[in-house]
Amino acid sequence: MKHFALSLILLVLFSISPGSISHRVMSRTAAKETWTRVKSKHFLLVGDAGEREIRKAAVKLEQFREVFSRLFPKVNLNSPIPITVIVFKNRQSYLPFMPIYQGKVSEVAGYFQSGPEINYITLISESSRENSFSTIFHEYVHSLTNDNTFQMPTWFSEGLAEFYSTFEVTDGDKKVWLGKPISNHVYLLRENKLLPLPKLFAVDHGSPDYNEQDKKGVFYSQSWALVHFLMLGNNSQRHPQLINYLGLLSQGKSTDESFRQAFQTDYATMEKDLNDYISRHSYPVQTFSFEQKLEFDSSLQSAQISEAEWNYYLGDLVLHLNRTDCEEYLQKAIKMDPHLAVAYASLGMAQMKMQRMAEAKQSLQRALSIGSPNHMVHYYYAFILSREGLDANNRISGYDPALAQLMRENLKKAITLAPDFPEPYHLLAFVNLVTDEELTETVSLLKHAIVLSPSRQEFTLMLSQVYLRQQKYDEAQKLLEPIVRNAQEPGLRERAQSRLDSIKSLSEQLTRTKAESNAGDGSAGAEAASRLPQRRFDGETVRGLLTEIACSDGGMTIIVKDGARTVKLHTASVERVYFITYTRDTKGMINCGKVNPAKSVLVTYRASTEASSPFDGEPIAVEFMKAEQK
């Protein structure tokens, strides 16, 4: 899989408006509004912009994809996540669906809204083509690279997307231009000081330089300039080094080690070379010419859609923008067409996000009863069922066997209908982890999901958890170490590091046990062995000092200090936790509150599968030991 992922990097581097009133129609009545669906080979487009405008957008997107397929024939461009493109006829039509930043509408010509189960591209037909599609091309590059590669560094991912955002076709659809200078970046680089390369390379999705408005402009501009320099600068002299650098990163080597080994220089020298490149104000451009024109119009299929379908697409888009007014559009779609199963499915997801679980389940059951062959209906239904039993902290302690079986049936149905869609594999693995069943099959499920979406590191994190449950610590460690080094999401890095710490603690425990057992004569070894608790529980472990047992209506939280690390374990069902003591000083009732003095414990727990959870997992057993047993 690494070889395949690296191969992408090696290759990538190398109007008439229907709403107008005809002058021949003498009427004060507004023209009837129509909505159109255009199906191209790789995209589904819908909109109120009229068939002609929507077909133009389809051709442009297909041209961009086709150029990639011709330049990089070994790259898999068949994304497992479907893309729907919504083309709005004018600003007034588009305005309610533009992104909102800090409570205000951020006026754009187009944007890309990604999601785990569907990606949306939105744009306005009457705007500048270059401005509108540069954003779309930028985000589409992210989609293509995410589906095929390891987690690339943020600066390279954004710089590469900006490089390809200037895609243009000329000369009768036969000549392609790539890498044109971007005026805004050129201006910012001229007026601002560059980030030191170590700081640029350390930026991730949680960094201020990536998110804050007054900082991210420089980050994007410098990332674009560095990619442009490494790919095209000085007659592409550093191009092979860039390929080597990315290859070393994909093997799990650190940023500093990969940089020194690939570029054979230090950061200061590279910074000087980049500054010199920028100061020339001359950026080379790549061009490619083809014998046959990039023509797609004849293969497009067009049809009108109903107002109900149009409202479904709008509602589902707003749902993926995490806005509550999505329900307005979805309810309108259902009222117009009570048999529109996908609208019920999206409505169910909206109701779930608003914590109206009973209504959500009813909406999904209605979608299933209609008999829709859409895989999303089955996936959404299983997803809603998986949320049943969540506690106040969004944790699940177990599933009823009948409920688990119902989820498995729907997830397997979704996989049958759309075998390249990764989310059902992930959710099915989650169900198996919670129930502690079919773990061998779960390994295969997650491995397949990783092949479908190599950049989804949460899949890899879950696979490491399965290996820990199977006590395959070496396999888990090999998966976790690259996440700790390269993950762009801080939460993922922290969870991976926590699990690595657990493996280290367990390894030290086993080494200490073996040493005590082998030390001295047989009686000494027997005495050492007798002091150790007999493990009867499967799961991850932490050895340390129990400092607090916090109790509330939501359950019980156990806090354990293991050196500098604090582990928080929560359960909604106290009766599910085993409390065992091997010491005489721990007897009677264990009370809620601070434990003073702190007590030496070995805690077995089931690690959390939610990256956003405030807890490290759910306790299974708490074993009190003598202080010297620690």
C-alpha positions in Angstrom: 0.0 0.0 0.0 2.9 2.4 0.8 4.4 1.7 -2.7 1.1 2.5 -4.3 0.6 5.7 -2.2 4.1 6.9 -3.1 3.5 6.2 -6.8 0.9 9.0 -6.8 3.4 11.5 -5.5 6.0 10.4 -8.0 3.6 11.0 -10.8 1.8 14.1 -9.6 5.0 16.0 -9.4 5.8 15.4 -13.0 -25.0 32.3 -21.7 -28.5 32.2 -21.8 -30.3 32.2 -18.5 -33.4 29.9 -18.4 -35.0 32.3 -16.0 -35.0 35.2 -18.6 -38.3 36.2 -20.2 -38.2 35.9 -23.9 -38.8 39.2 -25.8 -41.3 37.4 -27.9 -43.5 36.5 -24.8 -45.7 39.4 -23.9 -46.6 38.4 -20.3 -46.2 39.7 -16.8 -46.0 36.2 -15.4 -42.5 35.1 -14.5 -41.0 32.2 -16.4 -41.5 28.9 -14.7 -38.4 27.9 -12.8 -36.7 24.7 -13.8 -34.0 22.5 -12.3 -31.6 20.3 -14.3 -29.5 17.3 -13.7 -26.5 16.6 -15.8 -24.7 13.3 -15.5 -21.1 13.2 -16.9 -18.8 10.2 -16.7 -17.5 11.0 -13.3 -19.7 13.8 -11.8 -23.3 14.4 -11.0 -24.3 18.1 -11.5 -27.6 19.7 -10.5 -28.7 23.3 -10.5 -31.1 26.1 -11.4 -28.6 27.7 -13.8 -30.0 26.1 -16.9 -28.8 23.1 -18.9 -26.2 25.1 -20.9 -24.4 26.5 -17.9 -24.4 23.2 -16.1 -23.0 21.3 -19.1 -20.2 23.9 -19.3 -19.3 23.2 -15.7 -19.4 19.4 -16.3 -17.0 19.8 -19.3 -14.5 21.9 -17.3 -14.4 19.4 -14.4 -14.1 16.4 -16.8 -11.2 18.2 -18.6 -9.4 18.7 -15.4 -9.8 15.1 -14.4 -8.9 13.9 -17.9 -5.6 15.8 -17.9 -4.7 14.1 -14.6 -5.5 10.7 -16.0 -3.3 11.3 -19.1 -0.4 12.9 -17.2 -0.5 10.4 -14.4 -1.9 7.1 -15.9 -1.1 5.0 -12.8 -3.1 7.1 -10.4 -6.4 5.8 -9.3 -8.8 8.7 -9.8 -12.0 6.8 -9.0 -12.8 8.3 -5.6 -14.8 6.1 -3.2 -16.6 9.3 -2.1 -19.1 10.5 -4.7 -19.1 14.1 -5.8 -22.2 16.2 -6.4 -21.9 19.6 -8.1 -24.5 22.3 -7.5 -24.5 25.1 -10.0 -26.5 28.2 -9.0 -27.8 30.6 -11.6 -26.9 33.9 -9.9 -25.7 35.5 -6.7 -29.2 35.8 -5.3 -29.8 32.1 -5.7 -26.4 31.2 -4.3 -26.2 33.6 -1.3 -28.2 31.4 1.2 -25.7 28.6 0.6 -22.4 30.5 0.8 -20.2 29.6 3.8 -20.4 31.6 7.0 -17.3 32.8 8.8 -17.6 34.4 12.3 -21.3 34.9 11.9 -21.1 36.6 8.5 -21.6 35.4 5.0 -18.3 34.9 3.2 -19.0 35.7 -0.5 -17.2 33.3 -2.8 -17.5 32.2 -6.4 -17.4 28.5 -5.4 -16.3 26.1 -2.7 -15.7 22.5 -2.0 -17.6 20.9 1.0 -16.0 17.6 1.9 -17.7 14.9 4.0 -17.0 11.3 4.9 -19.8 10.0 2.7 -20.3 12.6 0.0 -18.4 15.7 -1.3 -20.2 18.8 -2.6 -18.8 21.3 -5.1 -20.9 24.5 -5.4 -20.4 27.4 -7.8 -22.1 30.3 -9.4 -22.6 30.2 -13.2 -22.5 33.9 -13.9 -19.1 34.6 -12.1 -15.7 34.7 -13.5 -14.7 31.2 -14.7 -11.1 31.6 -13.5 -12.1 32.7 -10.0 -14.9 30.2 -9.6 -13.0 27.2 -10.8 -9.6 27.9 -9.2 -11.2 27.2 -5.8 -12.8 24.0 -7.2 -9.6 22.8 -8.8 -7.7 23.4 -5.5 -10.2 21.4 -3.5 -10.5 18.7 -6.1 -6.7 18.1 -5.9 -7.2 17.5 -2.2 -9.8 15.0 -3.0 -7.6 13.2 -5.5 -4.5 13.1 -3.3 -6.5 12.2 -0.1 -7.8 9.1 -1.8 -4.4 7.9 -2.9 -1.6 8.9 -0.5 -0.3 8.9 3.0 -1.1 12.0 5.2 1.0 14.6 3.3 2.5 17.5 5.3 0.0 20.5 5.3 2.4 22.9 3.5 2.9 20.5 0.6 -0.8 19.5 0.4 -1.9 23.2 0.2 1.0 24.3 -2.0 0.3 21.5 -4.5 -3.4 22.3 -4.6 -2.7 25.9 -5.3 -0.2 25.0 -8.0 -2.9 23.0 -9.9 -5.6 25.6 -9.2 -4.5 27.6 -12.2 -5.4 24.9 -14.6 -6.4 26.3 -17.9 -7.2 24.8 -21.4 -6.6 26.8 -24.6 -5.9 26.3 -28.3 -9.2 24.6 -29.1 -9.2 22.5 -26.0 -5.8 20.9 -26.9 -3.3 22.8 -24.8 -3.1 22.8 -21.0 -1.4 25.3 -18.7 -0.3 24.6 -15.2 1.5 26.5 -12.5 0.7 30.1 -13.6 1.7 32.7 -11.0 -1.1 33.7 -8.6 -1.2 37.4 -8.2 -2.4 37.5 -4.6 0.4 35.1 -3.5 3.0 37.1 -5.4 1.8 40.3 -3.6 1.8 38.8 -0.1 5.2 37.3 -0.6 6.6 40.7 -1.6 5.0 42.5 1.3 5.5 40.0 4.2 8.4 38.1 5.8 8.5 34.4 5.1 8.0 31.8 7.9 11.2 29.9 8.9 11.0 26.5 7.2 10.8 24.5 10.4 7.8 26.6 11.4 6.2 26.2 8.0 6.8 22.4 8.1 5.2 22.2 11.6 1.9 23.8 10.6 -1.0 21.4 10.9 -4.8 21.8 10.7 -4.9 23.1 14.3 -2.2 25.7 13.9 -2.9 29.5 14.0 -1.0 29.9 10.8 -3.5 27.6 9.1 -6.7 29.0 10.6 -6.3 32.7 11.6 -7.3 35.1 8.9 -4.3 37.4 9.4 -1.8 34.6 9.3 -3.0 31.9 6.9 -2.5 34.1 3.8 1.3 34.0 4.2 1.1 30.3 4.9 -0.8 29.5 1.7 1.4 31.9 -0.3 4.7 30.5 0.9 3.5 26.9 0.6 2.6 27.6 -3.1 5.9 29.4 -3.7 7.9 26.5 -2.2 6.1 23.8 -4.2 6.5 26.0 -7.3 10.3 26.4 -6.6 10.9 22.7 -5.9 8.9 21.5 -8.9 9.9 24.1 -11.6 12.6 26.4 -10.2 16.1 26.4 -11.6 15.1 24.0 -14.4 13.6 21.6 -11.9 16.9 20.8 -10.3 15.4 20.0 -6.9 12.4 18.1 -8.4 14.0 14.6 -7.8 15.0 15.7 -4.3 11.3 16.6 -3.5 10.2 13.2 -4.7 12.8 11.6 -2.4 11.8 13.8 0.5 8.1 12.8 0.3 9.1 9.2 -0.1 11.1 9.3 3.1 8.2 10.9 4.9 5.9 8.2 3.7 8.2 5.6 5.2 7.7 7.3 8.6 10.9 9.2 8.9 10.9 12.5 10.8 10.7 15.8 9.0 14.2 16.9 9.9 15.8 13.6 8.9 13.9 13.5 5.6 14.8 17.0 4.8 18.6 16.6 5.4 18.7 13.3 3.6 16.7 14.3 0.6 17.9 17.9 -0.1 21.5 17.5 1.2 21.4 21.0 2.7 20.2 22.9 5.8 17.1 25.0 6.4 19.0 28.3 6.2 20.3 27.5 2.7 17.0 26.4 1.4 15.3 29.6 2.9 17.9 31.7 1.0 17.3 29.8 -2.2 13.5 30.3 -1.9 13.9 34.0 -1.1 16.1 34.4 -4.2 13.5 32.6 -6.3 10.6 34.8 -5.1 12.6 38.0 -5.5 13.1 37.4 -9.3 9.3 37.8 -9.8 9.5 35.3 -12.7 7.7 32.0 -12.4 8.0 29.4 -15.1 4.9 27.6 -16.3 4.2 24.0 -17.4 2.3 23.4 -20.7 1.1 20.2 -22.3 -0.4 19.8 -25.7 -2.6 16.9 -26.9 -3.4 15.8 -30.4 -7.1 15.3 -29.7 -9.2 18.0 -28.1 -10.5 17.5 -24.6 -14.1 17.2 -25.6 -16.9 15.8 -23.4 -20.1 17.5 -24.3 -21.4 14.7 -26.5 -21.2 12.2 -23.6 -23.3 14.2 -21.1 -26.8 13.2 -20.2 -29.3 15.9 -19.2 -32.7 15.7 -17.6 -35.0 17.9 -15.6 -35.5 17.2 -11.9 -38.5 17.9 -9.8 -38.7 20.7 -7.2 -38.8 18.0 -4.5 -35.4 16.7 -5.7 -33.9 20.2 -5.9 -34.9 20.8 -2.3 -33.4 17.5 -1.3 -30.0 18.5 -2.8 -30.2 21.9 -1.1 -31.1 20.3 2.2 -28.4 17.7 2.1 -25.8 20.4 1.2 -26.9 22.5 4.2 -26.8 19.4 6.4 -23.2 18.9 5.4 -22.6 22.6 6.2 -23.7 21.7 9.8 -26.7 24.1 9.6 -30.0 23.4 11.3 -32.1 25.0 8.6 -31.4 21.9 6.5 -34.7 20.4 7.9 -36.7 23.1 6.2 -35.6 22.0 2.7 -35.8 18.3 3.5 -39.3 18.5 4.9 -40.4 20.5 1.9 -38.9 17.8 -0.4 -40.8 15.1 1.5 -44.1 17.0 1.4 -43.8 17.4 -2.4 -42.7 13.7 -2.9 -43.5 11.3 0.0 -41.6 8.5 -1.8 -38.3 10.3 -2.0 -36.2 7.9 0.2 -33.0 9.9 0.1 -34.7 12.9 1.6 -35.9 10.8 4.5 -32.4 9.5 5.0 -30.9 13.0 5.1 -33.7 14.2 7.4 -32.9 11.3 9.8 -29.2 12.4 9.9 -30.3 16.0 10.6 -32.6 15.0 13.4 -29.8 12.9 14.9 -27.5 15.9 14.9 -30.2 17.8 16.8 -30.4 14.9 19.3 -33.9 14.0 18.3 -33.0 10.3 18.1 -36.6 8.8 18.1 -37.6 11.0 15.1 -34.3 10.2 13.3 -34.8 6.5 13.7 -38.4 6.8 12.3 -37.2 8.8 9.3 -34.6 6.2 8.4 -37.1 3.4 8.8 -39.4 5.2 6.5 -36.5 5.5 3.9 -35.9 1.7 4.2 -39.6 0.9 3.8 -39.7 2.8 0.5 -37.2 0.3 -0.8 -34.5 2.6 -2.0 -31.4 0.9 -3.5 -29.2 3.8 -2.3 -26.4 2.5 -0.1 -26.5 5.7 2.0 -30.0 4.8 3.3 -28.6 1.5 4.9 -25.4 3.2 6.1 -27.3 6.1 7.7 -29.8 3.7 9.4 -26.9 1.7 10.9 -25.2 4.9 12.0 -28.3 6.1 13.8 -28.7 2.7 15.5 -25.0 2.9 16.6 -25.8 6.1 18.6 -28.4 4.3 20.7 -27.2 4.0 24.3 -24.7 6.8 24.2 -24.1 8.4 27.5 -23.8 12.1 28.3 -20.2 12.0 27.1 -21.1 10.3 23.7 -19.7 7.0 24.8 -21.2 3.6 24.3 -20.5 0.7 26.8 -22.2 -2.1 24.8 -24.9 -3.1 22.3 -27.8 -5.5 22.7 -27.1 -8.6 20.5 -30.2 -8.0 18.4 -29.3 -4.4 17.8 -25.7 -5.3 16.8 -27.0 -7.9 14.4 -29.4 -5.3 12.8 -26.5 -2.9 12.3 -24.3 -5.6 10.8 -27.1 -6.5 8.3 -27.5 -2.9 7.1 -23.8 -2.2 6.9 -23.2 -5.4 4.9 -26.0 -4.4 2.6 -24.4 -0.9 2.1 -21.1 -2.6 1.3 -22.8 -4.9 -1.2 -24.4 -1.9 -2.9 -21.3 0.3 -2.9 -18.2 -1.9 -2.2 -15.8 1.1 -2.7 -17.5 3.3 -0.1 -15.3 3.1 3.0 -17.6 4.3 5.8 -19.6 1.1 6.3 -16.3 -0.9 6.8 -15.3 1.6 9.5 -18.6 1.5 11.3 -18.9 -2.3 11.1 -15.4 -2.5 12.7 -16.6 -0.1 15.5 -19.6 -2.4 16.2 -17.4 -5.4 16.4 -15.0 -3.6 18.8 -17.8 -2.5 21.1 -19.2 -6.1 21.2 -15.7 -7.6 21.3 -16.7 -10.0 18.5 -15.4 -11.1 15.1 -12.1 -9.3 15.6 -10.3 -11.3 12.9 -12.9 -10.1 10.4 -12.6 -6.6 11.8 -8.9 -6.5 10.9 -9.8 -7.3 7.3 -12.5 -4.7 7.2 -10.2 -1.9 8.4 -7.4 -3.0 6.1 -9.8 -2.7 3.2 -11.0 0.7 4.3 -7.4 1.9 4.5 -6.8 0.8 1.0 -9.9 2.7 -0.2 -8.9 5.9 1.8 -5.2 5.8 2.8 -5.3 9.3 4.3 -8.1 8.5 6.8 -5.8 7.9 9.8 -8.8 7.3 12.1 -9.1 3.9 10.2 -5.5 3.1 11.1 -6.0 4.2 14.7 -8.9 1.9 15.0 -6.9 -1.0 13.5 -4.2 -0.4 16.1 -6.9 -0.7 18.8 -8.0 -4.1 17.4 -4.4 -5.3 17.5 -4.2 -4.2 21.1 -7.3 -6.1 21.9 -5.7 -9.1 20.3 -2.5 -8.5 22.2 -0.5 -8.0 19.0 1.5 -5.1 20.4 4.2 -5.0 17.8 1.7 -4.6 15.0 -0.1 -1.9 16.9 3.1 0.0 17.6 4.1 0.0 13.9 0.7 1.6 13.0 0.8 4.2 15.8 4.3 5.6 15.4 3.7 7.2 11.9 0.5 8.8 13.2 2.4 10.4 16.1 5.0 11.7 13.7 2.8 12.8 10.8 -0.9 13.3 11.7 -2.2 16.7 10.9 -5.0 16.5 13.5 -3.7 17.1 17.0 -6.4 14.9 18.5 -5.3 11.9 16.5 -1.7 12.4 17.5 -2.6 12.6 21.2 -4.6 9.4 21.0 -1.9 7.6 19.1 0.7 8.7 21.7 -1.5 7.6 24.5 -1.7 4.1 23.1 2.0 4.0 22.5 2.5 4.9 26.1 0.2 2.0 27.1 2.2 -0.4 25.0 5.5 0.9 26.6 4.0 0.6 30.1 2.9 -3.0 29.4 6.2 -3.9 27.8 8.0 -2.6 30.9 5.6 -4.5 33.1 6.3 -7.8 31.3 10.1 -7.2 31.3 9.9 -6.5 35.1 7.8 -9.6 35.7 10.2 -11.8 33.7 13.2 -10.4 35.5 11.7 -10.9 39.0 10.6 -14.4 38.0 14.2 -15.3 36.9 16.0 -13.6 39.7 17.6 -15.5 42.6 16.5 -19.1 43.4 13.3 -20.7 42.6 11.6 -19.6 45.8 12.4 -15.9 45.0 11.0 -16.4 41.6 7.8 -18.0 42.9 7.5 -15.1 45.5 7.8 -12.5 42.7 5.2 -14.3 40.6 2.8 -14.7 43.5 2.9 -10.9 44.1 1.6 -10.2 40.5 -2.1 -10.2 39.9 -3.4 -12.9 37.6 -4.7 -11.3 34.5 -8.3 -12.3 33.7 -9.3 -9.3 31.6 -8.6 -8.4 27.9 -7.9 -4.8 27.0 -5.3 -2.1 27.4 -3.7 -1.5 30.7 -2.3 1.3 32.8 -0.3 1.0 36.0 -0.1 3.9 38.3 -1.8 5.7 41.2 -5.5 6.0 41.6 -6.0 9.7 42.6 -9.8 10.2 42.2 -13.1 8.5 41.6 -15.5 11.1 40.3 -19.2 10.1 40.4 -22.2 11.8 38.8 -25.6 11.0 37.3 -23.7 10.2 34.1 -21.7 7.4 35.7 -18.2 7.1 37.2 -14.8 8.5 36.1 -11.6 6.9 37.3 -8.4 9.1 37.2 -5.0 7.3 37.2 -1.6 9.0 37.3 1.1 7.1 35.5 4.2 9.2 35.9 3.5 12.5 33.9 0.5 10.9 32.2 -3.0 11.3 33.4 -5.5 8.7 32.2 -9.2 9.3 32.5 -11.6 6.4 32.2 -15.4 6.7 32.2 -18.2 4.3 32.5 -22.0 4.9 32.6 -22.5 1.5 34.3 -20.5 1.2 37.6 -21.7 -2.4 38.0 -19.8 -3.4 34.9 -16.4 -2.6 36.5 -14.6 -5.3 38.5 -12.8 -4.1 41.7 -10.2 -6.5 43.0 -7.7 -6.1 45.8 -4.5 -7.9 46.5 -3.7 -5.8 49.6 -5.0 -5.7 53.1 -5.0 -1.9 53.3 -7.7 -1.7 50.6 -10.9 -3.1 52.0 -14.5 -2.2 52.5 -16.2 0.4 50.3 -14.4 2.5 47.8 -15.9 6.0 48.1 -16.3 8.7 45.4 -14.0 11.7 45.6 -10.3 12.2 46.0 -8.3 9.1 46.9 -5.9 10.2 49.7 -3.4 8.7 49.9 -3.4 7.6 46.2 -3.5 3.9 45.8 -1.4 1.7 43.5 -3.6 0.1 40.8 -3.5 -1.9 37.6 -6.5 -0.8 35.5 -7.6 -2.8 32.4 -9.7 -0.7 30.0 -11.3 -0.6 26.6 -9.8 2.3 24.7 -12.0 5.0 23.3 -12.8 4.9 19.6 -13.9 8.5 19.4 -11.0 10.9 18.7 -13.0 13.8 20.2 -13.8 12.0 23.5 -12.6 13.6 26.7 -11.9 10.2 28.1 -9.2 7.6 27.2 -11.6 4.7 27.5 -13.9 2.7 29.6 -12.6 0.8 32.7 -13.1 -3.0 32.8 -11.3 -3.9 36.0 -9.4 -2.0 38.8 -6.9 -4.2 40.6 -5.4 -2.7 43.9 -1.8 -3.8 44.5 0.9 -3.3 47.0 3.1 -0.2 46.4 6.1 -2.3 45.5 4.1 -4.1 42.9 4.1 -1.0 40.8 
